[in-house]
Amino acid sequence: MNIVIAIDSFKGSLTSLQAGNAAVEGIKSVYPDADITVRPLADGGEGTVDALVSGMGGEFRSVEVTDPCGKPARARYGIINASNTAVMEISAAAGLTLVPPDKRDPMKTTTFGVGEMMRDAISHGCRNFIIGIGGSATNDGGAGMLQALGFGLLDERGEQIPNGAEGLSRLVRITNDRVLPELSKCRFNIACDVKNPLCGDNGCSAVFAPQKGASPESLSVMDKWLANFAKLTKTICPDADPDYPGAGAAGGLGFAFRSYTNASLLPGVELVLQETHLEEYIRNADIVITGEGRLDAQTAMGKAPVGVAKLAKKHGKPVIAFAGSVSKDAAALNGCGIDAYFPILRTVCSFDDAMNTENAAENLSGTAEQVFRVVKSIIKEDYQC
């Protein structure tokens, strides 16, 4: 029995690898000699760094950066030494959760710390980057990040513009003569699940800035400044496209990454599956196991378990999914490659008990055991026939 397990985290309860190992324990009680491979799974958002770094033999680094409000802070990211790959979430340096609610204002918040995090990784030999860009507190078009990497975003006096979206109001020229030399040798894959352009009615200012504390009257001026930033960007990056799907992600970081680093913007699940080479493991599997904390209709819209199921069905493999809870509309998953799904709760309990890591692992292990007892029984019957 060759089994491949790739389960997304049960957020607040089990990490991706903890969930996978719990399933292994249950399966091994039925098939002690099974060949089981556990691979990390994430959707490009929160938890992606932990899943990829832990699951791919990496290590974590903590570096001092500038937080969104311009103050010193510590940011954590991962390095996978075998491939010289840095795994980051921009929220570690420019996240909304880093800003107190009464201080949230994208006119002032900066992405400078993101660039500092990247510089640190480059100084430690990283040339490949996997970066999730969700949860930002900013709307500066990535200007702060670019300044930290050595780009000149200059005002009329030839000085660097100040932090935040309001700094873009002074932007008249962009230079690249002092850019970190190693940057051109780096490859960037960006986990980006939004399709918004940089500017306009569906741009980052109109759609996302209000959630970050922007006042209604600031939206149109920020949009105007970002349009000017895009125009000036074309003077040194002729292929820059502010209308490219995802350019408006993270307050314009999608535009900055694609224009200035030639990054690829990919759906988070697709990127994680690509980087973990999951298909290579699935190709020889007998059964594929996936899942996440809650399975529902939203899962069917392209979340991590469905990404795993699509890969499995490409090679004709059966797919079983486990979840902490399952909604009624999760039946849609049966049409998305998941052959059967199972909630792991086995008795009525409180929310806190269900979320307890030890309890969740025990429940997942026990459910996996019972499911594979059915599998073993069916295989025996087929053999006898």
N, C-alpha and C positions, 0 to 999 in steps of 0.2 A: 504494500500500500504506500503510494507516493502522494503526499499531501502538501500543498502550498497554502500558507496562511498569511493573509494581509488584511488586518483589521484596523480601521481607524480608531482613534482614541475614544474612550467613553469619557467625555470631558468632565473633569471634576472627580473622576473615579479611577479610571485605568488609562495608562498611556497605551499607545499602539502596541509596543512590545509586551507590556504586561498583559494586555488582552490576548495577544497571540500565544504567549506562554501558558496562560490559563487554559486556553483551548487545547494546547499540546498535552497538558496534564490529563485532561479528560479523555482525549483520544488514545493516549498511551495505555490507559487502564483497559482499553478494549483491544487495541493493536499495539502491544509492547514493542514489536519489531518494526513498526511503521517508520518510513523515511519522511520526516516532517521538516519543512523549511519555513521559518517565520521571517517575513520581510516587513519593513516599516511601511506605514501608509499614513498619508495626510492629504489635505486638500489645498495646501498652499497658504492657509491662514494660520491662526494660532495653533501652536503645537508642531508646526512643520519642522522647525529647527531641531527640537528635541527628538522627533521621530527619525529624521534623516541622520543626524549626527550619532545618536545612540545605535541606530540600526545598521549603520555603515562603518562602524569602527572609528568614528571621529573623536574629537576632543573639543571642549568648550573654552572660549576665551572671554575675558571681561576687560573692557577698555574704557578709559575715561573719554567722554564725548560732550558735546554741547547739546543740552536738551532743547525741546521746542521753544522754551522761553529764554534761551540764551544762557542758561546756568549750567555749571558742571554736573555731570551725571555719569553713572556706569551703564554701559550697554553690553549685552551678552550675545555672542554669536558662535557659530561652530566652524571648525576646520576639519575636512576629511583629507588627511595627509597623503593618502594613496593616490589621489587624483588632483592634489593641489586645489581643492575646491572649498570655497567659503560658503556657508549656508547662513542666511540672514533673514530677519524680518525687520522692515524699516520702522515698525512700531517700537522696537527696542530703543531707538534713538529719537524718533519723531512721532511717537504714538499719542493718541488723544488721551489715553489713560495716564500719561505722564504730566498732564496739565490739570491743575485744580479747576473745577467747574467755573469758578468766578474769574479765572484767568484766560479762558478759552477765547481766542480771537485770531483767526487766520491772517488778519492784516499784519500781525506781529510775529507769529510763530514761524520757525525756520526748520529747514531740512539739513542744516549744516552738519549736525551730528551723524547723519547717514553717510555723508562723504568722509567724515573722520573714521567711521567704522570701516569703510572700504579701504581707506589709506592704510589702516592698521593691518588688514588682511593682506594687502598687496605687499607690505613690508615683511610679512611672514611667508612670502612665497606663493600666495594664492594667485592663480590666473584664471580660474573658473569660478563663476559666482551663480548661486541659486538664491534669488531674493524674492520674498513675499512682500507685496506692497499694500496690504490692507491696514486699516485702522489708523490712518495718519491724522495729525492735528493741524495740518498745514495746507496752504493753497498758494505756495510761492513758485509753482512750476518747476520745482527742483533747483531753484536758483542757489539756495544755500548749499546743497550737495555739490553743485558744480564749482562753487567758490572754494570749498574745502579740497576739491581735486585739482585746483590750480587755474581754473578758468577765470578770466577777468570779466565780471559783469559791472561795467563802469558807468559812472555818471558824467556829467558835463566837465567836471574837473579831473577826470581820469582816475577817480577813486572808486573802490568797491562800494556798491550800493548797500544800504543797511538791510537788516533781517526782515523777513516777512513779505507778504504780498505787497505791502505799501512800498517796500524798497524798489519794486519793479516800476513804480511811477517815475523814478529817477533814471531808469536805464536808457542809455543812448548808444552803447557800443559793447560788443562782446569780443574778447580776445582769447587765444588759446596758446600763446607762446610760452606760458609757464605751467602748462598742464603736466601732471605727473607722467613721466616718460613711459612707465610700465603700463599705463592705462590702455594704450593701443594694442597691447599684447593680450589683453584680458577678454574673456568671453562671458557674456551676461545672459542668463535665462531668467526672465521675470515672471513670477506667478501672478497673473492678472485676470480676474474674472469679471471685470466690468468692461463695457464696450463704449463708454462715453468719449466723445471728442474733447479736445482741450477747451474750446470756447463755444459760445452760443447757448441756446435754450436748454440743451442737454449736456452742456459742458460742466466742468468741475465746480465753477463758481455758483452756477444756478442750482445744481443738483445736490452737491455735497457740502459746500461751505456753510450753509445754515446749520447743519448738524455739528459743526465745529465751532460754533459761537459767532458766526458772521452776522452783522446787522443787515436788515433788508436793503438799506441804502448803500451798503458797500459792495453788493454783488455785481452791479453793472460796471463799477469802476475797476474792480478786480478783473472782470472779464476783458475790459478794454486794455488793461496793462498786460495781461497774458497774451492777447492778440499781438501787441507790439513786441513782446518777448519772442513770440513765434516768428514774426517778421524778421527780427534781428538775428535770430538763430539761423535762418536761411543764408545769411551772409557768410557763415563759416561751415554750415551743414546744409548743403543744397537740397538734400533729400528729406529734410525735416517735414513732417506732415502732421499738422495739428488736428486734422480730421481723422487720423488713423484710429480705428477702434481700440480703446484703452488708453489713448493719449491723455485723457482726463483723469485717469486713475491716480489716487493718492494726491489730489491737489495739483496734478500736472507732472508728477514724477514719471508717469508712463511716457509722456512726451520727452522729458529730459533723458531718460534712459535710452529710448529708441533713437533719439537724434544725436546724442553726444557719445554714446557708448556702442551704438549699433546693436543694441540688445534685441532679443526676441521676446515678445509678449505672448505668453502661453497660458491657457487655462491651468489653474493650480493642480488639479488632479492629473491632467495630462503630463505636466512637467514632472511631478513626483514619480509617476509610473515610468516615465522615460529615464529619469536619473537613477532609479533603483533597479532598472533592468528586469522588472517583474516578469515580462513576457518570456524571457529566457528560462525562468523557473517554471512558469505555467506550462510551457510546451511539453514537458515530460510528466506532468502531474496526472494522478488519477482523479483527485477531487480538489477543488479550490474552496477555501473558507475565507469569508470576508465579514463585514459588519461595521457597526458604529453604535454610539450611545442610544440613538433613537432612529428607527426606520419609519419613514412616512413618505407622503407624496413628493416632498421636497427632495428626498434622496433620489427619486426617479428622475429629477431634473438635471442629473449629471454629477452628483456628489461622488465621493471616493468609492464607496462600494459598487456603484454602477460602473465606474471606470474599470474596476477589477473584473466585474462580470463580463463586460464587453471583450476584454482581452481573453478571458477564459473561453467564451463562446467562439471566438475567432479560431480556437484550436479544439472546439468540440468538447469542452470539459464541463462536468456538472458543478454547480455552484451552490453552496449552502451559506446562509448569513445568520449571524447572531446579533442581538441588540438588547440593550437594557430595557427598552420598551418599544412597542410596535403600535402604530395607529391603524385605524380601520382602512384608511386610504392607501396603506402600504401595499395592498394587493397589486397596485400598478407595477411593483418591482418584479412580479412574475413575468411581466412582458418585457423586462429590461435585462434578462439574462440570469436573474437570481431564481433558481429552481424552487427553493424552499427557504423560509426564514423562521427564526425561533426567538421569542423573547426569553430572557434568562431568569426572570423573577419566578420563583417556585412557590412563594407563599405571600400572603398579605403582610406588608411591613411598612414602616414609616419611610419617608423620602430620605432621611439621614441614614437609615440602615441600608437602604438600597444603594446609596452613593458611597458607602464605606468601602474602601479599596479591598480589604480582606474579604468582605461579604461578596462584593461584585466578582472577584476572582473565583471564589468558591462556587457562586451561582453559574458563572460561565463554564467553569470546568465540569460541573455536574450536568449541565445541559448538553455540552459537547459529548460527554460520555454516553448519555442516553440516546442521542441522535446516532452516534456511531454503533451503538448496540443494534439499532434498527438496520443500519447499513450492513453490518456483519451478518445479521439474520437473513437479509435479502440475498446477499452474495452466496450464503450457504445453500439457500433454497434453489437458486439458479444453478449452482454446481450440481446439486442432487438431480435436478431435472435433466 
